[in-house]
Amino acid sequence: MTASTAARGDDPDQQPGENLRADAERNRDRILAAARRLFAAEGLGVSMASVAREAGVGKATLSRRFATRDELISAVFADRMDAYAAATREALTDPDPWHGFTGYIHAVCAMQAADRGFADVLTMTFPAAKALEARRAEAYNGFLELIDRAKATGHLRQDFTDRDMPILLMANAGVLNAAGDAAPDAWRRLVAHMIRSYATPDAPIPPLPDAPAPGALYRAMVRLTRHAG
């Protein structure tokens, strides 16, 4: 081992040439995969140290790949934010504006249910994550059009505003966090109730999904009690 090699150490991010680029890319992929797993299971409260540990890299390597937490979050959720914006565009193509509106709400809440981290992303803001916030703005602008189209049918209440959507997403995130694996479909009933509250009396409304079983809700309450302790 030469003096320069010894000084450099065995950190793959500090190897020269093609090995450096290949190892750096592998480390980046490992970090993103680890962050996706942890965020999806536990939400955005996961520490950067936990991400580094899950990825099998040092904290310094994590910091070189993603200097800030916002950078990591933006990279992890880039594909989901693309899907979020695409859901708005798809809803706007629905020939039935009310169906497009309600379908969009259900689709976004289902995205939250599939990934606790994404449930958090949709109820937070990340000013430094420009690409992520650009997708959010795109989805928001499309949602404004969805509202106008649905109101024009007479099926969406005239007092519904764009500010009602963040309230729903916050409520849905709370139910998902509280119910956990004990009542994983509880969010569906919440969303159905909320859509009913947005509708005019003559709007077509599908039947309510079944309520969670009493035992499932009890297990969810026990789970919350243990976490609080």
Summary of the structure (lengths in Angstrom):
residues: 229
radius of gyration: 21.9
end to end distance: 53.0
largest distance: 80.6
contacts: 668
relative contact order: 0.09
helix: 72%
strand: 1%
